[in-house]
Amino acid sequence: MKAVVTVIGKDMVGILAKVSTTCANANANVVEVTQSVLQEYFAMVMLIDISKMNCELDTLREDLQKNVEGMTIHVMHEDIFNSMHRI
């Protein structure tokens, strides 16, 4: 099972480190990541493996929002993501 994590907001030092550390603490493995800095804005999409995660997805979302303040963060299970983007 996988989930998609998106992070958007003003660029600052350590965003990727904070997100990946929070995922590691939840035993969620980062599978893929893409990020861009557009002038002063940071945008990242991360695919994580949640099959061995030690908490609920909502708990991971709450921890990410707490640990990466000031950013807009979304965490979505791959089944919901795929359903929303099916043509």
C-alpha positions as CSV (number, residue, x, y, z in Angstrom):
1,M,0.0,0.0,0.0
2,K,1.2,3.5,-0.8
3,A,0.2,7.1,-0.1
4,V,0.9,10.4,-1.8
5,V,2.2,13.3,0.3
6,T,2.2,16.8,-1.0
7,V,3.8,19.8,0.6
8,I,3.5,23.4,-0.6
9,G,4.5,26.7,0.9
10,K,7.2,29.2,1.4
11,D,10.7,27.7,0.9
12,M,12.8,27.2,4.0
13,V,15.7,25.1,5.1
14,G,15.0,21.5,6.1
15,I,11.5,20.8,4.6
16,L,12.5,17.6,3.0
17,A,14.5,16.5,6.0
18,K,11.5,17.1,8.4
19,V,9.0,15.3,6.1
20,S,11.3,12.3,5.6
21,T,12.2,12.1,9.3
22,T,8.5,12.2,10.2
23,C,7.8,9.4,7.7
24,A,10.7,7.4,9.0
25,N,9.4,7.7,12.6
26,A,6.1,6.3,11.4
27,N,8.0,3.5,9.6
28,A,6.7,4.8,6.2
29,N,9.3,4.3,3.5
30,V,9.9,7.1,0.9
31,V,9.6,5.4,-2.5
32,E,9.8,8.5,-4.8
33,V,10.1,12.2,-4.3
34,T,10.0,15.2,-6.6
35,Q,10.4,18.8,-5.5
36,S,10.7,22.2,-7.0
37,V,11.5,25.7,-5.8
38,L,9.6,28.4,-7.7
39,Q,11.1,31.7,-6.7
40,E,10.3,31.6,-2.9
41,Y,7.8,28.8,-3.0
42,F,8.5,25.1,-2.3
43,A,6.4,22.3,-3.9
44,M,7.0,18.6,-3.3
45,V,5.2,15.4,-4.1
46,M,6.3,12.2,-2.3
47,L,5.2,8.6,-2.7
48,I,5.5,6.6,0.5
49,D,5.0,2.9,1.2
50,I,2.6,2.6,4.2
51,S,2.4,-1.2,4.3
52,K,4.5,-1.4,7.5
53,M,3.5,1.9,9.0
54,N,3.2,1.9,12.8
55,C,0.4,4.5,13.0
56,E,-2.8,5.6,11.1
57,L,-2.6,7.8,8.1
58,D,-4.4,10.6,10.0
59,T,-1.8,10.4,12.7
60,L,1.0,10.8,10.1
61,R,-0.8,13.8,8.6
62,E,-1.1,15.4,12.0
63,D,2.6,14.7,12.8
64,L,3.6,16.2,9.5
65,Q,1.6,19.3,10.0
66,K,3.0,19.7,13.5
67,N,6.6,19.1,12.4
68,V,6.6,21.2,9.2
69,E,4.8,24.3,10.4
70,G,3.6,26.9,7.9
71,M,3.2,24.5,5.0
72,T,0.1,23.1,3.3
73,I,0.3,19.3,3.6
74,H,-2.0,16.6,2.1
75,V,-1.7,12.9,2.7
76,M,-3.8,10.7,0.5
77,H,-4.1,6.9,0.3
78,E,-3.2,5.7,-3.2
79,D,-6.6,4.1,-3.7
80,I,-8.3,7.5,-3.3
81,F,-5.7,9.2,-5.4
82,N,-6.1,6.7,-8.2
83,S,-9.9,7.0,-8.1
84,M,-9.8,10.8,-8.3
85,H,-7.5,10.7,-11.2
86,R,-9.0,8.0,-13.3
87,I,-10.3,9.1,-16.7
